[in-house]
């Protein structure tokens, strides 16, 4: 195993070195077809904040915005299923409707960004009494200790918060209803799925989900025993297919309601970790045609890890799928020089689409975007 790892590491190092020896004239005129920004929900609370954000996007030639309208089980739009966010300043204001009306004349496409299984992360409970954390606590996922987090309202350090259970049938039905309602009511250009995965590897032990699993296998799972290897393979496959079934269902809804609506997903950048740790087989989603775009969140500052993730993509997906991959870069955890390096690397690797996380960093950090914009604006 160590030899394989060393071999892969040497190969990636050579790959990085070769890319940076590509003559500048080959890449100097390279531009990205899709220049995308993630917009976190605190920029969606008022007409003034939305106007400011749209002005930034237009001025800097972004042509797609992923605007967060379902954050922690709450809505930044009018919904019968999802309680309204308490952060929206005016009671009669509909952030999604407003941004759609304003962006129409700007040649900017608006995608509704929805956090799917991720439900809550604050250190206090939600204010909305119709929040799922109150109304459907049985939908929460659990780990091997059968702890869903409600036994403690404060997040433990290193714990993301509360997740819905991908294995619970009612959870999938609810989330599909959420998407169906949104695409029926709003003429969005796209639906962007985030947190479309398990919390961590050890999660997936929701009792209803376990009962469903046991019903469809000959030998019930015994949580007190260590799993045999074949049982482990079967269980992990079941977890992956639970998530994939939801992605497929959402894809079918979009095809039925608005076939021009783009379906994308923010995914873990390392395909192997995505599948084995988080039940997220996003290569399958692309190959099956469920997704229009996959956006790997290639966020870590180290260029070697960034390039390794790209190499794994190249090893597992045919080149023809490059047009369906949007490389996601972070700005919150690295300086402009590091981001500039990764933008160049993305171009030199042959990717024509890029997405930056996030607008909110550029808004709050004077001068940051100015240092990288020359590599993004054609």
C-alpha positions as CSV (number, residue, x, y, z in Angstrom):
1,X,0.0,0.0,0.0
2,X,2.8,2.4,0.9
3,X,4.5,1.6,-2.5
4,X,1.3,2.4,-4.3
5,X,1.0,5.7,-2.4
6,X,4.6,6.7,-3.1
7,X,4.1,5.8,-6.8
8,X,1.0,8.0,-7.0
9,X,2.8,10.8,-5.2
10,X,5.7,10.7,-7.6
11,X,3.3,10.7,-10.6
12,X,1.4,13.7,-9.3
13,X,4.6,15.6,-8.6
14,X,5.7,15.0,-12.2
15,X,2.3,16.0,-13.4
16,X,2.5,19.3,-11.6
17,X,6.0,20.0,-12.8
18,X,5.1,19.3,-16.4
19,X,2.1,21.6,-16.3
20,X,4.1,24.5,-15.1
21,X,6.6,24.0,-18.0
22,X,3.8,24.5,-20.5
23,X,4.7,27.6,-22.6
24,X,2.9,30.7,-21.4
25,X,1.6,31.5,-25.0
26,X,-0.4,28.3,-24.8
27,X,-2.4,29.4,-21.8
28,X,-2.2,33.2,-21.8
29,X,-5.4,33.5,-23.8
30,X,-7.2,30.7,-22.0
31,X,-10.5,31.8,-20.5
32,X,-13.2,30.0,-18.5
33,X,-16.5,29.4,-20.2
34,X,-18.4,29.2,-16.9
35,X,-17.2,31.8,-14.3
36,X,-19.3,31.0,-11.2
37,X,-19.6,32.4,-7.7
38,X,-21.0,30.7,-4.6
39,X,-23.1,33.3,-2.7
40,X,-23.6,32.5,1.0
41,X,-27.1,33.3,2.4
42,X,-26.1,36.3,4.4
43,X,-25.9,38.2,1.1
44,X,-29.5,37.3,0.4
45,X,-31.2,39.0,3.3
46,X,-32.2,42.4,1.7
47,X,-32.6,44.0,-1.7
48,X,-29.6,46.3,-0.9
49,X,-27.2,43.3,-0.3
50,X,-28.5,41.5,-3.4
51,X,-28.0,44.7,-5.5
52,X,-24.5,45.1,-4.3
53,X,-23.7,41.4,-5.0
54,X,-25.2,41.6,-8.5
55,X,-23.2,44.7,-9.3
56,X,-20.0,42.9,-8.3
57,X,-20.8,39.9,-10.4
58,X,-21.7,42.0,-13.5
59,X,-18.6,44.2,-13.1
60,X,-16.3,41.2,-12.9
61,X,-17.9,39.2,-15.7
62,X,-19.3,36.2,-13.7
63,X,-22.0,34.5,-15.7
64,X,-23.5,32.1,-13.1
65,X,-24.3,32.7,-9.4
66,X,-25.1,29.9,-7.0
67,X,-27.2,31.7,-4.4
68,X,-27.9,29.9,-1.1
69,X,-31.6,29.8,-0.5
70,X,-31.8,26.8,1.8
71,X,-29.1,27.0,4.5
72,X,-29.8,25.2,7.7
73,X,-33.3,23.8,7.1
74,X,-34.7,27.3,6.4
75,X,-35.8,29.1,3.3
76,X,-34.8,32.4,1.5
77,X,-37.9,32.1,-0.7
78,X,-41.6,31.4,-0.2
79,X,-42.2,27.7,0.7
80,X,-44.9,25.5,2.1
81,X,-42.3,23.0,3.2
82,X,-39.4,25.0,4.6
83,X,-39.7,27.6,7.3
84,X,-38.7,31.1,6.4
85,X,-35.2,32.2,7.5
86,X,-35.2,34.6,10.5
87,X,-32.3,36.5,9.0
88,X,-34.5,38.1,6.2
89,X,-34.9,41.7,7.1
90,X,-38.4,42.5,5.8
91,X,-41.3,40.2,6.3
92,X,-42.7,40.7,2.8
93,X,-39.4,40.3,1.0
94,X,-38.7,37.2,-1.2
95,X,-35.0,37.1,-1.9
96,X,-35.1,34.5,-4.6
97,X,-37.9,36.2,-6.5
98,X,-36.0,39.5,-6.2
99,X,-32.7,38.3,-7.5
100,X,-34.3,36.5,-10.4
101,X,-36.1,39.7,-11.5
102,X,-32.9,41.8,-11.2
103,X,-30.6,39.3,-12.9
104,X,-32.7,38.8,-16.0
105,X,-31.3,42.0,-17.7
106,X,-27.7,41.3,-16.6
107,X,-27.1,38.1,-18.6
108,X,-26.3,36.3,-15.3
109,X,-27.9,32.9,-14.6
110,X,-29.2,32.2,-11.1
111,X,-29.0,28.8,-9.6
112,X,-30.8,28.0,-6.3
113,X,-28.2,26.5,-3.9
114,X,-29.8,24.1,-1.5
115,X,-28.2,22.4,1.5
116,X,-29.8,19.0,1.4
117,X,-29.1,16.7,4.3
118,X,-27.4,19.3,6.5
119,X,-30.0,20.7,8.8
120,X,-28.6,22.8,11.6
121,X,-25.2,23.9,13.0
122,X,-25.7,26.7,15.5
123,X,-25.0,26.4,19.2
124,X,-28.6,27.1,20.0
125,X,-31.8,25.5,18.7
126,X,-33.8,27.2,15.8
127,X,-36.3,29.9,16.5
128,X,-38.8,28.5,14.0
129,X,-41.1,26.0,15.7
130,X,-41.8,24.4,12.3
131,X,-38.1,23.6,11.8
132,X,-37.5,19.9,11.1
133,X,-35.3,19.7,14.2
134,X,-38.5,20.1,16.2
135,X,-41.1,18.5,14.0
136,X,-39.3,15.4,12.7
137,X,-36.4,14.6,15.0
138,X,-36.8,10.9,14.0
139,X,-35.4,11.9,10.6
140,X,-32.0,12.8,12.0
141,X,-29.1,10.5,11.2
142,X,-27.2,8.7,13.9
143,X,-23.8,7.2,14.4
144,X,-22.8,3.8,15.9
145,X,-23.4,5.1,19.4
146,X,-27.0,5.9,18.3
147,X,-26.4,9.6,19.1
148,X,-28.1,12.1,16.8
149,X,-26.8,15.2,18.6
150,X,-30.1,16.2,20.1
151,X,-28.9,14.9,23.4
152,X,-26.7,18.0,23.4
153,X,-27.6,21.4,21.9
154,X,-24.1,22.7,21.7
155,X,-21.9,21.4,18.9
156,X,-18.9,19.5,20.0
157,X,-15.6,20.7,18.5
158,X,-15.1,19.2,15.1
159,X,-18.7,18.1,14.7
160,X,-20.6,19.8,11.8
161,X,-24.0,19.6,13.4
162,X,-27.2,17.8,12.6
163,X,-27.9,15.9,9.4
164,X,-31.0,14.3,8.0
165,X,-30.7,10.5,7.4
166,X,-30.1,9.6,3.7
167,X,-31.4,6.1,4.4
168,X,-34.8,7.3,5.8
169,X,-37.4,7.0,3.0
170,X,-39.4,10.0,4.3
171,X,-36.4,12.2,4.2
172,X,-35.9,11.5,0.5
173,X,-39.6,12.2,-0.2
174,X,-39.4,15.5,1.7
175,X,-36.3,16.7,-0.1
176,X,-37.8,15.9,-3.5
177,X,-40.9,17.8,-2.5
178,X,-38.7,20.8,-1.6
179,X,-37.1,20.7,-5.0
180,X,-40.4,20.1,-6.9
181,X,-42.0,23.1,-5.2
182,X,-39.1,25.4,-6.0
183,X,-38.8,24.6,-9.7
184,X,-42.6,24.9,-10.1
185,X,-42.7,28.3,-8.4
186,X,-39.5,30.0,-9.6
187,X,-37.9,30.2,-13.0
188,X,-34.4,29.4,-11.8
189,X,-31.7,28.6,-14.3
190,X,-30.3,25.8,-12.1
191,X,-30.6,23.8,-8.9
192,X,-27.4,23.4,-7.0
193,X,-27.2,20.5,-4.4
194,X,-24.8,20.9,-1.4
195,X,-24.3,18.5,1.5
196,X,-25.7,15.7,-0.7
197,X,-23.8,13.2,1.4
198,X,-23.5,11.5,4.8
199,X,-22.2,13.4,7.7
200,X,-19.3,11.0,8.3
201,X,-18.4,7.4,7.6
202,X,-19.7,6.2,11.0
203,X,-23.2,7.7,10.3
204,X,-26.1,6.0,8.6
205,X,-27.5,4.3,11.6
206,X,-30.9,5.9,11.7
207,X,-33.3,3.2,13.1
208,X,-35.8,3.5,10.3
209,X,-33.0,3.4,7.7
210,X,-31.5,0.3,9.4
211,X,-34.9,-1.4,9.4
212,X,-35.2,-0.7,5.7
213,X,-31.8,-2.1,5.1
214,X,-32.4,-5.2,7.1
215,X,-35.7,-5.8,5.4
216,X,-33.9,-6.1,2.1
217,X,-31.1,-8.4,3.1
218,X,-31.0,-12.0,4.4
219,X,-29.0,-11.5,7.5
220,X,-29.9,-8.5,9.7
221,X,-27.1,-6.2,10.8
222,X,-26.0,-6.6,14.4
223,X,-24.5,-3.3,15.6
224,X,-22.9,-5.0,18.5
225,X,-20.7,-7.1,16.2
226,X,-17.9,-6.0,13.9
227,X,-19.1,-6.4,10.3
228,X,-17.6,-9.1,8.1
229,X,-16.0,-7.8,5.0
230,X,-18.8,-8.7,2.6
231,X,-21.4,-7.2,5.0
232,X,-19.4,-4.1,5.1
233,X,-19.3,-3.9,1.3
234,X,-23.0,-4.5,1.1
235,X,-23.8,-1.8,3.8
236,X,-21.6,0.8,2.2
237,X,-23.2,0.1,-1.2
238,X,-26.6,0.6,0.4
239,X,-25.5,3.9,1.8
240,X,-24.2,5.2,-1.5
241,X,-27.3,4.1,-3.4
242,X,-29.5,5.9,-0.8
243,X,-27.9,9.2,-1.8
244,X,-27.8,8.3,-5.5
245,X,-31.5,7.5,-5.5
246,X,-32.2,11.0,-4.3
247,X,-30.0,12.6,-6.9
248,X,-31.8,10.5,-9.6
249,X,-35.2,11.5,-8.2
250,X,-34.4,15.2,-8.3
251,X,-33.0,14.8,-11.8
252,X,-36.3,13.3,-12.9
253,X,-38.3,16.1,-11.3
254,X,-36.3,18.7,-13.0
255,X,-36.6,17.0,-16.4
256,X,-40.3,16.9,-15.9
257,X,-40.8,20.4,-14.6
258,X,-38.1,22.4,-16.4
259,X,-35.8,20.5,-18.7
260,X,-33.7,23.6,-19.3
261,X,-32.9,23.9,-15.6
262,X,-29.3,22.8,-14.8
263,X,-28.7,20.3,-12.0
264,X,-25.3,20.6,-10.3
265,X,-23.8,19.3,-7.1
266,X,-21.0,20.5,-4.8
267,X,-19.0,17.3,-4.2
268,X,-15.9,16.1,-2.3
269,X,-12.9,16.6,-4.6
270,X,-11.2,13.2,-3.9
271,X,-13.4,10.7,-5.7
272,X,-12.2,7.8,-3.5
273,X,-12.9,9.7,-0.2
274,X,-16.2,10.9,-1.6
275,X,-17.4,7.4,-2.1
276,X,-15.9,5.6,0.8
277,X,-16.2,8.2,3.6
278,X,-19.3,10.1,2.6
279,X,-21.4,7.8,0.3
280,X,-21.1,10.3,-2.5
281,X,-20.5,8.4,-5.9
282,X,-20.5,11.6,-8.0
283,X,-18.7,9.9,-10.9
284,X,-21.8,7.6,-11.2
285,X,-24.1,10.7,-11.2
286,X,-22.2,12.1,-14.1
287,X,-21.9,8.9,-16.1
288,X,-25.6,8.2,-15.6
289,X,-26.6,11.6,-16.7
290,X,-28.2,12.6,-13.4
291,X,-26.0,15.7,-13.1
292,X,-25.3,18.4,-15.6
293,X,-22.3,19.6,-13.6
294,X,-20.2,18.3,-10.8
295,X,-18.4,20.9,-8.8
296,X,-15.5,19.4,-6.8
297,X,-14.8,21.5,-3.7
298,X,-11.0,21.4,-4.3
299,X,-10.5,23.7,-1.3
300,X,-7.2,22.8,0.5
301,X,-4.4,25.3,0.2
302,X,-1.7,22.8,-0.7
303,X,-1.2,22.6,-4.4
304,X,0.0,19.0,-4.2
305,X,-3.4,17.9,-2.7
306,X,-5.2,20.1,-5.2
307,X,-3.4,18.5,-8.1
308,X,-3.8,15.0,-6.7
309,X,-7.5,15.4,-6.7
310,X,-7.4,16.4,-10.3
311,X,-5.2,13.5,-11.2
312,X,-7.7,11.1,-9.5
313,X,-10.5,12.7,-11.6
314,X,-8.5,12.1,-14.8
315,X,-7.8,8.5,-13.8
316,X,-11.5,7.7,-13.3
317,X,-13.5,9.8,-15.8
318,X,-13.1,10.0,-19.6
319,X,-12.0,13.3,-21.0
320,X,-15.4,13.9,-22.6
321,X,-16.8,14.6,-19.1
322,X,-14.4,17.6,-18.6
323,X,-17.1,20.0,-19.8
324,X,-19.4,18.7,-17.0
325,X,-16.8,19.4,-14.3
326,X,-16.6,22.9,-12.7
327,X,-13.4,23.2,-10.6
328,X,-14.3,24.7,-7.2
329,X,-11.7,26.8,-5.4
330,X,-11.7,28.3,-1.9
331,X,-10.6,31.8,-1.0
332,X,-11.4,31.9,2.7
333,X,-8.4,29.7,3.7
334,X,-5.6,30.9,1.5
335,X,-4.0,34.1,0.2
336,X,-4.5,35.5,-3.3
337,X,-1.2,34.2,-4.5
338,X,-2.2,30.7,-3.6
339,X,-5.6,31.1,-5.4
340,X,-3.9,32.6,-8.4
341,X,-1.6,29.5,-8.6
342,X,-4.6,27.2,-8.6
343,X,-6.5,29.2,-11.2
344,X,-3.5,28.8,-13.5
345,X,-3.2,25.2,-12.7
346,X,-6.9,24.6,-13.4
347,X,-6.5,26.3,-16.8
348,X,-3.3,24.4,-17.7
349,X,-5.1,21.1,-16.7
350,X,-7.7,21.7,-19.4
351,X,-10.7,22.6,-17.3
352,X,-12.9,25.3,-18.9
353,X,-15.2,26.0,-15.9
354,X,-14.4,27.4,-12.5
355,X,-16.4,28.3,-9.3
356,X,-15.1,30.4,-6.4
357,X,-16.1,30.2,-2.8
358,X,-17.2,32.8,-2.1
359,X,-18.5,36.2,-3.0
360,X,-18.8,36.9,0.7
361,X,-15.0,36.7,1.1
362,X,-14.5,39.2,-1.8
363,X,-17.1,41.5,-0.2
364,X,-15.4,41.5,3.2
365,X,-11.8,41.5,2.1
366,X,-10.7,44.7,0.3
367,X,-8.4,44.1,-2.6
368,X,-8.5,40.3,-2.5
369,X,-10.4,39.9,-5.8
370,X,-8.4,42.6,-7.5
371,X,-5.3,40.4,-7.2
372,X,-6.8,37.4,-9.0
373,X,-9.3,38.9,-11.4
374,X,-6.9,39.2,-14.4
375,X,-7.0,35.4,-14.6
376,X,-10.7,35.2,-14.7
377,X,-12.0,38.0,-16.8
378,X,-11.7,37.4,-20.6
